[in-house]
Amino acid sequence: MGEELITLEFDGPVAIISNNRPSKHNAANDAMDTRLWEVLRTLHDEHPEVRAILWRGTATAVPSSSSRCPRRSWSP
């Protein structure tokens, strides 16, 4: 399998979530969405010490939208 699409690191009480899809300028897709919700659930369930979440991209580009089509609405 390739690299993780979403990574999680910690800096003290700060969780750092990074989009890791630089070849697509970190645009979200269904796999990234699924992984993001997994990471958020892990933070909620296993890391009560986290007081802030920083969400960033790993490349110089910041996505303006998603790379999937059509968009779908869903909740965690």
C-alpha positions as CSV (number, residue, x, y, z in Angstrom):
1,M,0.0,0.0,0.0
2,G,1.1,3.6,-0.6
3,E,1.7,6.3,1.9
4,E,-0.9,7.3,4.4
5,L,-3.4,9.8,3.0
6,I,-3.9,11.3,6.4
7,T,-1.2,11.4,9.1
8,L,-1.5,12.1,12.8
9,E,1.3,13.5,15.0
10,F,1.4,15.0,18.4
11,D,3.1,18.1,19.8
12,G,2.2,18.1,23.5
13,P,-1.6,18.6,23.8
14,V,-1.8,19.5,20.1
15,A,-2.8,16.9,17.5
16,I,-1.5,17.6,14.0
17,I,-3.5,16.0,11.2
18,S,-1.9,16.3,7.8
19,N,-3.4,15.7,4.4
20,N,-0.8,13.7,2.5
21,R,-1.8,13.7,-1.1
22,P,0.7,16.2,-2.7
23,S,0.4,14.8,-6.2
24,K,-3.3,16.0,-6.2
25,H,-2.5,19.2,-4.2
26,N,-4.1,17.5,-1.1
27,A,-7.6,17.5,-2.6
28,A,-9.8,15.2,-0.6
29,N,-11.3,12.0,-1.9
30,D,-13.4,9.3,-0.4
31,A,-10.4,7.4,1.1
32,M,-9.1,10.6,2.7
33,D,-12.5,11.4,4.1
34,T,-12.8,7.9,5.6
35,R,-9.3,8.1,7.1
36,L,-10.0,11.6,8.5
37,W,-13.0,10.4,10.4
38,E,-11.0,7.4,11.7
39,V,-8.3,9.8,13.0
40,L,-10.9,12.1,14.6
41,R,-12.6,9.1,16.3
42,T,-9.2,7.9,17.6
43,L,-8.5,11.3,19.0
44,H,-11.9,11.4,20.7
45,D,-11.8,7.9,22.1
46,E,-8.1,7.5,23.0
47,H,-6.5,11.0,23.5
48,P,-8.4,13.1,26.0
49,E,-5.2,15.1,26.6
50,V,-5.5,16.7,23.2
51,R,-6.6,20.3,23.6
52,A,-6.3,21.6,20.0
53,I,-6.2,20.1,16.5
54,L,-4.1,21.5,13.7
55,W,-5.2,20.3,10.2
56,R,-2.8,21.0,7.4
57,G,-1.6,19.8,4.0
58,T,1.9,18.4,3.4
59,A,2.6,20.2,0.2
60,T,2.6,23.9,-0.8
61,A,-0.9,23.8,-2.3
62,V,-4.0,24.0,-0.2
63,P,-7.1,22.3,-1.6
64,S,-10.1,24.5,-2.6
65,S,-12.4,21.5,-3.1
66,S,-12.6,17.8,-3.4
67,S,-11.3,15.6,-6.2
68,R,-14.4,13.3,-6.1
69,C,-17.5,13.8,-8.1
70,P,-20.3,14.0,-7.4
71,R,-20.1,15.4,-3.9
72,R,-22.0,13.5,-1.3
73,S,-23.1,14.6,2.1
74,W,-22.6,12.4,5.2
75,S,-21.9,12.5,8.8
76,P,-19.5,10.7,11.1
